[in-house]
Amino acid sequence: MKDILDDLVSWRQAGKRIAVARVVDIEGSGPRDPGAAMAVNEDGEVVGSVSGGCVEGAVVSEALEIIDSQSRRMVTFGYTDDEAFAVGLTCGGTIHLYIEPLDW
């Protein structure tokens, strides 16, 4: 979270609505440890990373839905190591994310 704090403050000062996704658990191999965070503002701008690129696009879509609905949810993304290799991902395993609107 500290890595993205300056951007969050800047977005807040600009009046942007924001959603934050955090890694809360991993199963098998994972590119980021629990606690890794990524934020998305209502314009689709992104800071941070929860997967090193493996699922960031899907997380942005989820985050934008959460900004609009003001809901919270757990989401899970996973691939077996073989599936990950087949589509060019550098990691297998499963990551569990908690995504919520940022409430100042």
Buried (B, 14 or more C-beta within 10 A) or exposed (E): EEEBEEBBEEBBEEEBBBBBBBBEEBEBBBBBEEEBBBBBBBEEEBBBBBBBEBBBEEBBEBBBEBBEEEEEEEBEBBBEEEEBEEEEBEBBBBBBBBBBBBEE
